[in-house]
Amino acid sequence: MAPEPINLNTIDDLLKDVIQNLYAIQSSVHGYLGPETQHELVRKIKTLTTSLHTLSLSASALPVLVPPEIIAYVEEGRNPDIYTREFIELVQRGNAYVRGKSEALRGFRDALAEEVCREWPECGGWVRGVVGES
């Protein structure tokens, strides 16, 4: 039987396992009674390292590419949500600029078509066809 393909749900489950292992270690450390609980704590730490190793191997198999700008942003200690918000605002400004240019060109097209039809009425049908297609 072929191994299950790695997907985001698999990674999500592995992350949940790591979190559960961390919680178990936290509980063991909080209730640490000395040598009699040391073996249990060591076992839980080994389980955590195994879970982290499995997660690392599985996550590296995902075809997800993170842009280097985001990695640099996070490495600088900045919040990636702020990067996302700034990126969205930049895209919105760019979209508004392109929309404005498009509307200006549409107005120019209509004005040019009107002038061509006024100067050369015999071309009116052709001009209206071009305007209708654009």
C-alpha positions in Angstrom: 0.0 0.0 0.0 1.4 3.4 -1.0 2.1 6.0 1.7 -0.5 8.7 2.2 0.5 11.8 0.2 1.6 14.8 2.3 -1.0 17.6 2.3 -1.9 20.5 4.6 -4.2 18.4 6.7 -1.4 15.9 7.4 0.8 18.8 8.5 -2.0 20.2 10.6 -2.3 16.9 12.4 1.4 16.7 13.0 1.4 20.2 14.4 -1.4 19.2 16.7 0.7 16.3 17.9 3.7 18.6 18.6 1.4 20.9 20.6 0.0 18.0 22.5 3.5 16.8 23.3 4.5 20.3 24.5 1.5 20.4 26.7 2.3 16.9 28.1 5.9 18.1 28.9 4.6 21.3 30.5 2.3 19.1 32.8 5.2 16.8 33.6 7.5 19.7 34.5 4.8 21.3 36.6 4.3 18.0 38.5 8.0 17.1 38.6 8.8 15.1 41.8 12.4 14.3 41.2 14.0 11.1 40.0 10.8 9.1 40.1 9.2 11.2 37.4 12.4 11.9 35.5 12.0 8.8 33.2 8.5 9.9 32.2 9.7 13.4 31.4 12.6 12.0 29.3 10.2 9.8 27.4 7.9 12.7 26.7 10.9 14.8 25.5 12.0 12.0 23.2 8.4 11.8 21.8 8.5 15.5 21.2 11.8 15.3 19.3 10.3 12.4 17.2 7.2 14.5 16.5 9.3 17.5 15.5 11.5 15.4 13.2 8.4 13.9 11.5 6.9 17.3 11.1 10.1 18.7 9.7 10.4 15.9 7.1 6.8 16.0 6.1 6.6 19.8 5.8 9.7 19.9 3.6 7.9 17.6 1.2 5.1 20.2 0.7 5.2 22.2 -2.6 4.7 25.5 -0.7 7.1 28.3 -1.5 7.3 31.2 0.9 8.6 34.4 -0.8 12.0 35.5 0.5 10.6 38.9 1.4 8.2 37.3 4.0 11.0 35.2 5.5 13.2 38.3 5.8 10.3 40.3 7.3 9.7 37.6 10.0 13.5 37.2 10.7 13.6 40.9 11.4 11.1 40.2 14.2 8.2 41.9 12.4 4.6 40.6 12.2 3.8 38.8 8.9 0.1 40.0 9.3 1.4 43.6 8.9 3.3 42.6 5.8 0.1 41.1 4.4 -1.9 44.2 5.2 0.8 46.5 3.6 0.9 44.2 0.5 -2.9 44.3 0.1 -2.9 48.1 0.5 -0.2 48.3 -2.2 -2.2 46.1 -4.5 -5.3 48.2 -3.9 -3.4 51.4 -4.8 -2.1 49.7 -7.9 -5.5 48.5 -8.9 -7.0 52.0 -8.4 -4.2 53.5 -10.6 -4.8 51.0 -13.4 -8.6 51.4 -13.1 -8.1 55.2 -13.5 -5.9 54.7 -16.5 -8.5 52.3 -18.0 -11.3 54.8 -17.5 -9.2 57.6 -19.0 -8.4 55.5 -22.0 -12.1 54.5 -22.4 -13.0 58.2 -22.3 -10.3 58.9 -24.9 -11.6 56.1 -27.1 -15.1 57.4 -27.0 -14.1 61.0 -27.7 -11.9 59.8 -30.6 -14.7 57.7 -32.0 -17.1 60.6 -31.8 -14.7 62.9 -33.6 -13.9 60.3 -36.3 -17.6 59.8 -36.9 -18.2 63.5 -37.1 -15.3 64.1 -39.6 -15.8 60.9 -41.7 -19.4 59.8 -41.4 -18.8 57.0 -44.0 -16.6 55.3 -41.4 -19.2 55.5 -38.7 -20.3 51.8 -38.9 -16.7 50.6 -38.7 -15.8 52.9 -35.8 -18.9 51.8 -33.8 -17.9 48.2 -34.5 -14.4 48.8 -33.1 -15.8 50.6 -30.1 -18.2 47.8 -29.5 -15.4 45.2 -29.5 -13.2 47.1 -27.2 
